[in-house]
Amino acid sequence: MATSFPSDQFRMEQVADGNWAAVTRSGASASSNCGIVDLGYATLIFDTAHTPQAAHDLWTAARLGTGRDPSVVVNSHWHFDHTLGNSSFRGAKFFATATTRTLLLEHGSRYAMEVGEPEWVQGTMARNDRLAQETDPLVREPLLAELAARKELALVPRSELILVPDASFEGRHRFPGTKGVQVVEGGGHSESDSVLFVEETEVLFAGDLVTVQTHPELADGSLDRWVTTLERIERIGAKVIVPGHGPVGPPEACRELREYFAELQALADSDAPVSIPAEYAAWALPDRFPVNVARLRAARRSGESV
């Protein structure tokens, strides 16, 4: 598969022999990065993006790159920007942790009933209004992506919107074959997160446990657990990390994110005004920084462990 595969959703980047990163384009409905792995006997997809329409491009790229239809899918966690493309891979064998499967079924069923309803339409209009007033390109980009996703999701029948993984695992699952491909459970960004490691090529598909040049989201997570998971990921020894958001990164991406979390915690432990540190000022999704600080401060006041 040529890296110039003509997709409005993704920029395809071959990160190793038989391994591709599908890096979402700015403002595209895909919203998050995905991965393609040639297992030798089957084609594996890691995460399926935010919409079936975006996932269709991912399916086509996988077919072009490996010469076979994708037949194995791994969902790193339940968040919709990584799972609402599942239906484009209907017929494949899906893998996720039992917790991810349960949460996607619970939240997804409710979300499917909301799409197209008056409150959902009003939410779309509110985002359009904010976009019209926003001038910061770092803030506009995720708004454009979300609006693009909402436009596409509104065209999907509700009965087709959610596809829940049929196979669950705990801790670790190793796929057959000689390439040493395994999915490993971690946590911190959500209630349950998984990464995919390809031993043969030393490539790690990290989902949202790693972001590169992008502010992470702590809303459903645990900072302490996240830092511990990042330390575990570093010990894996990957040479290339495909993050859930942002460009493909080096092994140092985990350390950089741990340093980010240390600064975030230090600010949350003080009463200083919330201000993004200079070294992170150009990172994407800046709206997340004050939200993350607010969550940690609220936890400190209540005595909650985050």
C-alpha positions as CSV (number, residue, x, y, z in Angstrom):
1,M,0.0,0.0,0.0
2,A,1.4,3.4,-1.0
3,T,1.5,5.9,1.8
4,S,-0.2,8.2,-0.7
5,F,-3.4,6.2,-0.5
6,P,-6.0,8.9,-1.4
7,S,-8.1,9.3,1.8
8,D,-9.7,12.4,3.1
9,Q,-9.8,10.7,6.5
10,F,-6.3,9.3,7.1
11,R,-2.7,9.8,6.1
12,M,-1.3,6.2,5.8
13,E,2.2,5.8,7.1
14,Q,4.1,2.5,6.9
15,V,5.9,2.3,10.2
16,A,7.5,-1.2,9.6
17,D,7.1,-4.1,7.3
18,G,3.5,-5.1,7.4
19,N,2.6,-2.4,9.9
20,W,0.8,0.8,9.1
21,A,-0.4,3.8,11.1
22,A,-3.6,5.5,9.9
23,V,-3.1,9.0,11.2
24,T,-6.2,11.1,11.1
25,R,-6.2,14.2,9.0
26,S,-6.9,17.6,10.5
27,G,-10.7,18.1,10.9
28,A,-11.6,14.7,9.5
29,S,-14.4,12.7,11.0
30,A,-12.1,9.8,11.8
31,S,-11.0,11.9,14.9
32,S,-8.4,9.3,16.1
33,N,-5.5,7.2,14.8
34,C,-5.9,3.5,13.9
35,G,-3.5,0.7,12.9
36,I,-3.2,-2.0,10.3
37,V,-1.1,-5.2,11.0
38,D,-0.4,-8.0,8.6
39,L,-0.5,-11.1,10.7
40,G,0.7,-13.2,7.8
41,Y,-2.5,-15.3,7.8
42,A,-5.0,-12.5,8.5
43,T,-5.2,-8.7,8.5
44,L,-5.7,-7.0,11.9
45,I,-7.3,-3.6,12.5
46,F,-6.5,-1.7,15.7
47,D,-9.3,0.7,16.5
48,T,-11.9,1.7,13.9
49,A,-12.2,5.6,14.2
50,H,-15.3,7.7,14.9
51,T,-17.6,6.9,12.0
52,P,-18.3,3.9,9.6
53,Q,-17.5,6.2,6.7
54,A,-14.0,6.8,8.0
55,A,-13.7,3.1,8.8
56,H,-14.5,2.3,5.2
57,D,-11.3,4.1,4.1
58,L,-9.4,2.1,6.8
59,W,-10.9,-1.1,5.4
60,T,-9.9,-0.2,1.9
61,A,-6.3,0.7,2.9
62,A,-6.0,-2.6,4.8
63,R,-7.2,-4.5,1.7
64,L,-4.7,-2.7,-0.5
65,G,-1.8,-3.1,1.9
66,T,-2.2,-6.8,2.7
67,G,-4.1,-8.2,-0.2
68,R,-6.9,-9.6,2.0
69,D,-10.0,-8.3,3.7
70,P,-9.6,-7.3,7.4
71,S,-10.8,-10.2,9.6
72,V,-9.5,-9.3,13.1
73,V,-10.3,-6.1,15.0
74,V,-9.0,-4.9,18.3
75,N,-10.8,-2.1,20.2
76,S,-8.3,-0.4,22.6
77,H,-11.1,1.0,24.8
78,W,-14.8,2.0,24.6
79,H,-14.6,5.7,23.6
80,F,-16.7,6.4,20.5
81,D,-13.9,8.1,18.5
82,H,-12.2,4.6,18.5
83,T,-15.2,2.3,18.1
84,L,-18.1,3.8,16.1
85,G,-16.4,2.5,12.9
86,N,-16.9,-1.1,14.1
87,S,-19.8,-1.8,11.8
88,S,-17.7,-1.3,8.7
89,F,-15.9,-4.5,9.8
90,R,-18.9,-6.6,10.4
91,G,-18.0,-10.3,10.0
92,A,-14.6,-9.8,11.5
93,K,-13.6,-11.3,14.9
94,F,-13.5,-8.5,17.5
95,F,-11.3,-8.4,20.6
96,A,-11.6,-6.2,23.6
97,T,-11.3,-6.5,27.4
98,A,-14.5,-7.6,29.1
99,T,-14.7,-4.2,30.7
100,T,-14.4,-2.4,27.4
101,R,-17.1,-4.7,25.9
102,T,-19.5,-3.9,28.8
103,L,-18.9,-0.2,28.7
104,L,-19.4,0.1,24.9
105,L,-22.6,-1.9,25.1
106,E,-23.9,0.4,28.0
107,H,-22.8,3.8,26.6
108,G,-23.3,2.9,23.0
109,S,-26.8,1.7,23.3
110,R,-27.8,5.0,25.0
111,Y,-25.9,7.1,22.5
112,A,-27.5,5.4,19.5
113,M,-30.9,6.4,20.8
114,E,-29.8,10.0,21.1
115,V,-28.4,10.5,17.6
116,G,-30.8,12.7,15.5
117,E,-33.0,13.5,18.5
118,P,-33.7,17.2,19.2
119,E,-31.2,17.5,22.1
120,W,-28.5,16.0,19.9
121,V,-29.3,18.4,17.0
122,Q,-29.1,21.3,19.4
123,G,-25.7,20.1,20.6
124,T,-24.6,20.1,16.9
125,M,-25.9,23.6,16.4
126,A,-24.1,24.8,19.6
127,R,-20.8,23.4,18.3
128,N,-21.4,25.2,14.9
129,D,-22.0,28.5,16.8
130,R,-18.8,28.0,18.8
131,L,-16.8,27.2,15.6
132,A,-18.1,30.4,14.0
133,Q,-16.7,32.4,16.9
134,E,-13.4,30.6,17.4
135,T,-10.2,31.8,15.8
136,D,-7.6,29.6,17.5
137,P,-6.7,26.8,15.0
138,L,-5.9,24.4,17.8
139,V,-9.4,24.8,19.1
140,R,-11.1,24.8,15.7
141,E,-9.6,21.5,14.6
142,P,-11.4,19.2,17.0
143,L,-14.6,21.1,16.5
144,L,-14.4,20.6,12.8
145,A,-13.7,16.9,13.4
146,E,-16.6,16.5,15.7
147,L,-19.0,18.3,13.4
148,A,-17.8,16.1,10.5
149,A,-18.4,13.0,12.6
150,R,-21.9,14.1,13.6
151,K,-22.8,14.8,10.0
152,E,-21.8,11.3,9.0
153,L,-23.2,9.5,12.1
154,A,-26.6,11.1,11.4
155,L,-26.7,9.1,8.1
156,V,-26.1,5.8,9.8
157,P,-29.2,3.7,10.9
158,R,-29.4,3.5,14.6
159,S,-29.4,-0.3,14.5
160,E,-26.0,-0.2,12.6
161,L,-24.3,2.4,14.8
162,I,-23.0,0.1,17.6
163,L,-21.2,-3.2,17.1
164,V,-19.8,-4.7,20.3
165,P,-16.8,-7.0,20.4
166,D,-17.7,-10.7,20.5
167,A,-14.5,-11.9,22.2
168,S,-13.1,-10.6,25.4
169,F,-9.9,-11.2,27.2
170,E,-8.2,-10.4,30.5
171,G,-4.7,-9.3,30.9
172,R,-3.2,-10.4,27.6
173,H,-4.1,-12.2,24.4
174,R,-1.5,-13.4,21.9
175,F,-2.5,-14.0,18.3
176,P,-1.3,-17.1,16.5
177,G,1.7,-16.8,14.1
178,T,5.3,-16.0,14.2
179,K,5.2,-12.3,14.4
180,G,4.6,-12.1,18.2
181,V,1.5,-9.9,18.0
182,Q,-0.2,-9.5,21.4
183,V,-2.8,-7.2,22.9
184,V,-2.1,-6.2,26.5
185,E,-4.5,-4.7,29.0
186,G,-3.5,-1.6,30.9
187,G,-5.5,1.4,32.1
188,G,-5.5,5.0,33.1
189,H,-7.1,6.8,30.2
190,S,-10.4,4.9,30.6
191,E,-11.7,2.2,32.9
192,S,-9.9,-0.3,30.7
193,D,-7.3,0.3,27.9
194,S,-5.3,-2.0,25.8
195,V,-2.2,-1.7,23.6
196,L,-1.1,-3.9,20.7
197,F,2.6,-4.8,20.4
198,V,4.2,-6.4,17.4
199,E,7.4,-8.1,18.7
200,E,8.9,-8.8,15.2
201,T,8.9,-5.1,14.3
202,E,8.9,-3.5,17.8
203,V,5.9,-1.4,16.9
204,L,3.4,-0.4,19.6
205,F,-0.2,0.7,18.8
206,A,-1.0,2.5,22.0
207,G,-4.6,3.9,21.7
208,D,-5.2,6.8,23.9
209,L,-2.7,5.7,26.6
210,V,-0.2,7.6,24.6
211,T,-0.8,11.0,22.8
212,V,2.0,12.8,20.9
213,Q,2.0,16.6,20.9
214,T,-1.6,16.4,22.0
215,H,-3.2,17.0,25.4
216,P,-4.5,13.8,26.9
217,E,-8.0,13.3,28.3
218,L,-8.4,12.4,31.9
219,A,-12.2,12.5,32.2
220,D,-12.8,8.8,32.6
221,G,-9.3,7.9,33.8
222,S,-7.0,7.6,36.7
223,L,-3.8,9.6,36.7
224,D,-1.9,7.2,39.1
225,R,-2.9,4.2,37.1
226,W,-2.0,5.9,33.8
227,V,1.5,6.8,35.0
228,T,2.0,3.2,36.1
229,T,0.8,1.9,32.7
230,L,3.2,4.3,30.9
231,E,6.1,2.9,32.9
232,R,5.0,-0.6,31.9
233,I,4.8,0.4,28.2
234,E,8.3,1.8,28.4
235,R,9.6,-1.5,29.6
236,I,8.1,-3.2,26.5
237,G,10.9,-1.5,24.6
238,A,9.0,-0.5,21.4
239,K,11.0,1.5,18.9
240,V,7.9,3.1,17.3
241,I,4.7,4.2,19.0
242,V,1.5,4.8,17.2
243,P,-0.5,7.1,19.5
244,G,-4.3,7.5,19.7
245,H,-3.9,11.1,18.8
246,G,-1.0,13.0,17.2
247,P,1.9,12.0,14.9
248,V,3.7,8.7,15.1
249,G,6.2,9.0,18.0
250,P,9.5,7.6,19.3
251,P,9.9,5.6,22.5
252,E,10.5,8.8,24.4
253,A,6.8,9.7,23.9
254,C,5.9,7.8,27.1
255,R,8.5,9.7,29.2
256,E,7.3,13.0,27.7
257,L,3.7,12.2,28.7
258,R,4.8,11.3,32.2
259,E,6.6,14.6,32.5
260,Y,3.4,16.3,31.3
261,F,1.4,14.5,34.0
262,A,3.9,15.6,36.7
263,E,3.4,19.2,35.7
264,L,-0.3,18.8,35.6
265,Q,-0.4,17.3,39.1
266,A,1.9,20.0,40.5
267,L,-0.5,22.7,39.1
268,A,-3.5,20.9,40.4
269,D,-1.9,20.7,43.9
270,S,-1.6,24.5,44.0
271,D,-4.1,27.3,43.8
272,A,-2.3,29.0,41.0
273,P,-4.3,30.2,37.9
274,V,-4.6,27.6,35.2
275,S,-2.2,28.3,32.4
276,I,-0.8,25.8,29.9
277,P,3.0,25.6,30.4
278,A,5.0,27.0,27.5
279,E,6.4,23.6,26.4
280,Y,2.8,22.4,25.8
281,A,1.3,25.6,24.4
282,A,1.4,24.3,20.8
283,W,-0.1,20.9,21.6
284,A,-3.4,20.0,20.0
285,L,-6.6,19.8,22.0
286,P,-5.7,22.6,24.4
287,D,-9.2,22.7,25.9
288,R,-8.4,19.5,27.7
289,F,-5.7,21.1,29.9
290,P,-8.0,23.2,32.2
291,V,-10.5,20.4,32.4
292,N,-7.8,18.0,33.5
293,V,-6.6,20.4,36.2
294,A,-10.2,21.0,37.4
295,R,-10.8,17.3,37.7
296,L,-7.6,16.8,39.8
297,R,-8.4,19.8,42.0
298,A,-11.9,18.5,42.6
299,A,-10.5,15.1,43.5
300,R,-8.1,16.8,46.0
301,R,-10.9,18.7,47.7
302,S,-13.0,15.6,48.0
303,G,-10.2,13.3,49.0
304,E,-10.8,11.1,46.0
305,S,-7.9,9.2,44.5
306,V,-7.4,9.9,40.8
